[in-house]
Amino acid sequence: MKKLLLSAAVLAISAGAAVAADLPSRKGPPVLPPPPPPPPMWTGFYAGLNAGYGFGTNSNTQSIASGYHGYNYWNEGYDEAYVGGVSTLGAGLALSGVGNNSNQNGFIGGGQVGYNYQWGPSFVIGLEADIQGTGIRGNSRTVGIGGDSTFLGYSDYEDNDFYNLNSTASGTTSVHAGVDWMGTVRGRLGYLFTPTMLVYATGGLTYGGVYANVNNYAVSTSNVDRFTDGVYDYTAGSWNHTFVGGGSKSSTLVGWNVGGGLEWMFMPNWSLKAEAIYWNMGNMTLPTVSYAVAPEGGYYESSANPSSNGASAIGATRVNYQGVIARAGVNYHFNWFAPAPVVAKY
């Protein structure tokens, strides 16, 4: 009986071992699910510094002037006086024209702040504002000529005599203009070629403080022609009249911009960028006035001499402000409101 029970136990153990051998074995550590993807590294606020150079893209200034109050004429020998109101159009025309070579160039530097939102694995949208001081400056010079002939009136001595005052003038208008400071507010739309390399387009609003100084100088040469019975008789003159003046103005202009660039996240929270932006703030127009400073005097200063007392040329100069900024910058990304990473629990 004992032998029978022992044999049954041995058979049972053998059968269990055989079944266990047929079951699959589990070797090594347990298989875990894949970790969640990392949070978007571009989402969040950032701030940084930039520096670069501004290149002007418009080479023109436009000036226009006309005579306002002209010469007085007195012929002492014949007791003839013609007072005021004589045209100085020639001097005005000499101070009019289009100046070139006024491209406004110079270094710029400042700072920027912004916010990015990474949309999926490949796209980034954001808003950026910057402001910087500039050394953007430019000069232009206009050279002009002009002339006019004005009827003075009939002689008080001989009613069949009349007089014309003729003038020819040459002059220059010099313009010095620039941008003292500039800022932009721009949207950005970018594509991630790699998780750390962003290529973006940008555009929006440009604003800035601009100025212009204008200096005018002209010399007008005048003479008086007498006609008797409608036939030329003689010429008295010539006399030179010097005009000097100009104007200056500062203003804040608002315009637009468009451009693009690259930004590289070279280490956590730090990125480098390089961008080019075309900007256009339009035009500023400033009034100018130039006065005749020589010869001066009253009506009786000399015989048959047109006095320049009160003579002036009034005008305006328009200056354009536009260019391209090429700059580099560095940003620190705070990521205050970036999504927190998900930690798996097992």
DADADA-V887830 format. One record per residue. N is the residue number from 1. RES is the residue in three letters. D_CENTER is the distance of its C-alpha to the mean C-alpha in whole Angstrom. Layout:
[[N,RES,D_CENTER] [N,RES,D_CENTER]]
This chain:
[[1,MET,113] [2,LYS,111] [3,LYS,110] [4,LEU,109] [5,LEU,107] [6,LEU,105] [7,SER,105] [8,ALA,103] [9,ALA,100] [10,VAL,100] [11,LEU,99] [12,ALA,97] [13,ILE,95] [14,SER,94] [15,ALA,93] [16,GLY,90] [17,ALA,89] [18,ALA,89] [19,VAL,87] [20,ALA,85] [21,ALA,84] [22,ASP,83] [23,LEU,80] [24,PRO,77] [25,SER,76] [26,ARG,73] [27,LYS,71] [28,GLY,68] [29,PRO,66] [30,PRO,65] [31,VAL,62] [32,LEU,59] [33,PRO,57] [34,PRO,53] [35,PRO,51] [36,PRO,48] [37,PRO,44] [38,PRO,42] [39,PRO,40] [40,PRO,36] [41,MET,34] [42,TRP,31] [43,THR,31] [44,GLY,30] [45,PHE,28] [46,TYR,26] [47,ALA,24] [48,GLY,22] [49,LEU,20] [50,ASN,17] [51,ALA,16] [52,GLY,14] [53,TYR,12] [54,GLY,9] [55,PHE,9] [56,GLY,8] [57,THR,9] [58,ASN,10] [59,SER,12] [60,ASN,13] [61,THR,14] [62,GLN,17] [63,SER,20] [64,ILE,23] [65,ALA,26] [66,SER,29] [67,GLY,33] [68,TYR,34] [69,HIS,37] [70,GLY,39] [71,TYR,42] [72,ASN,45] [73,TYR,48] [74,TRP,52] [75,ASN,54] [76,GLU,57] [77,GLY,60] [78,TYR,60] [79,ASP,59] [80,GLU,56] [81,ALA,53] [82,TYR,50] [83,VAL,48] [84,GLY,44] [85,GLY,42] [86,VAL,41] [87,SER,38] [88,THR,36] [89,LEU,34] [90,GLY,34] [91,ALA,32] [92,GLY,29] [93,LEU,29] [94,ALA,29] [95,LEU,26] [96,SER,24] [97,GLY,22] [98,VAL,19] [99,GLY,18] [100,ASN,17] [101,ASN,16] [102,SER,13] [103,ASN,10] [104,GLN,8] [105,ASN,10] [106,GLY,11] [107,PHE,13] [108,ILE,12] [109,GLY,15] [110,GLY,16] [111,GLY,18] [112,GLN,18] [113,VAL,21] [114,GLY,22] [115,TYR,25] [116,ASN,27] [117,TYR,30] [118,GLN,31] [119,TRP,33] [120,GLY,36] [121,PRO,36] [122,SER,33] [123,PHE,30] [124,VAL,28] [125,ILE,26] [126,GLY,24] [127,LEU,21] [128,GLU,18] [129,ALA,16] [130,ASP,15] [131,ILE,13] [132,GLN,13] [133,GLY,12] [134,THR,10] [135,GLY,12] [136,ILE,9] [137,ARG,10] [138,GLY,12] [139,ASN,15] [140,SER,16] [141,ARG,20] [142,THR,22] [143,VAL,25] [144,GLY,27] [145,ILE,31] [146,GLY,33] [147,GLY,36] [148,ASP,39] [149,SER,42] [150,THR,43] [151,PHE,47] [152,LEU,48] [153,GLY,52] [154,TYR,55] [155,SER,57] [156,ASP,59] [157,TYR,62] [158,GLU,62] [159,ASP,61] [160,ASN,61] [161,ASP,58] [162,PHE,55] [163,TYR,52] [164,ASN,48] [165,LEU,45] [166,ASN,43] [167,SER,40] [168,THR,38] [169,ALA,34] [170,SER,32] [171,GLY,29] [172,THR,25] [173,THR,22] [174,SER,20] [175,VAL,16] [176,HIS,14] [177,ALA,11] [178,GLY,8] [179,VAL,7] [180,ASP,10] [181,TRP,10] [182,MET,8] [183,GLY,10] [184,THR,11] [185,VAL,14] [186,ARG,15] [187,GLY,19] [188,ARG,20] [189,LEU,23] [190,GLY,25] [191,TYR,28] [192,LEU,31] [193,PHE,32] [194,THR,34] [195,PRO,35] [196,THR,32] [197,MET,30] [198,LEU,27] [199,VAL,25] [200,TYR,22] [201,ALA,20] [202,THR,17] [203,GLY,15] [204,GLY,14] [205,LEU,12] [206,THR,8] [207,TYR,8] [208,GLY,8] [209,GLY,9] [210,VAL,8] [211,TYR,11] [212,ALA,13] [213,ASN,16] [214,VAL,19] [215,ASN,22] [216,ASN,25] [217,TYR,28] [218,ALA,31] [219,VAL,34] [220,SER,36] [221,THR,40] [222,SER,42] [223,ASN,46] [224,VAL,48] [225,ASP,51] [226,ARG,54] [227,PHE,56] [228,THR,59] [229,ASP,61] [230,GLY,58] [231,VAL,58] [232,TYR,56] [233,ASP,58] [234,TYR,56] [235,THR,52] [236,ALA,52] [237,GLY,49] [238,SER,46] [239,TRP,44] [240,ASN,41] [241,HIS,38] [242,THR,35] [243,PHE,32] [244,VAL,29] [245,GLY,27] [246,GLY,23] [247,GLY,21] [248,SER,18] [249,LYS,16] [250,SER,14] [251,SER,12] [252,THR,11] [253,LEU,9] [254,VAL,9] [255,GLY,8] [256,TRP,9] [257,ASN,9] [258,VAL,12] [259,GLY,14] [260,GLY,17] [261,GLY,19] [262,LEU,23] [263,GLU,24] [264,TRP,28] [265,MET,30] [266,PHE,32] [267,MET,34] [268,PRO,35] [269,ASN,32] [270,TRP,30] [271,SER,27] [272,LEU,25] [273,LYS,22] [274,ALA,19] [275,GLU,16] [276,ALA,14] [277,ILE,11] [278,TYR,9] [279,TRP,6] [280,ASN,5] [281,MET,5] [282,GLY,8] [283,ASN,9] [284,MET,11] [285,THR,15] [286,LEU,17] [287,PRO,21] [288,THR,22] [289,VAL,26] [290,SER,28] [291,TYR,32] [292,ALA,35] [293,VAL,36] [294,ALA,39] [295,PRO,42] [296,GLU,43] [297,GLY,46] [298,GLY,48] [299,TYR,50] [300,TYR,53] [301,GLU,51] [302,SER,52] [303,SER,54] [304,ALA,52] [305,ASN,49] [306,PRO,46] [307,SER,44] [308,SER,41] [309,ASN,41] [310,GLY,38] [311,ALA,37] [312,SER,33] [313,ALA,30] [314,ILE,27] [315,GLY,24] [316,ALA,20] [317,THR,17] [318,ARG,14] [319,VAL,11] [320,ASN,8] [321,TYR,4] [322,GLN,4] [323,GLY,5] [324,VAL,8] [325,ILE,9] [326,ALA,13] [327,ARG,15] [328,ALA,18] [329,GLY,20] [330,VAL,23] [331,ASN,24] [332,TYR,28] [333,HIS,29] [334,PHE,31] [335,ASN,33] [336,TRP,35] [337,PHE,35] [338,ALA,36] [339,PRO,39] [340,ALA,42] [341,PRO,44] [342,VAL,47] [343,VAL,51] [344,ALA,54] [345,LYS,57] [346,TYR,60]]
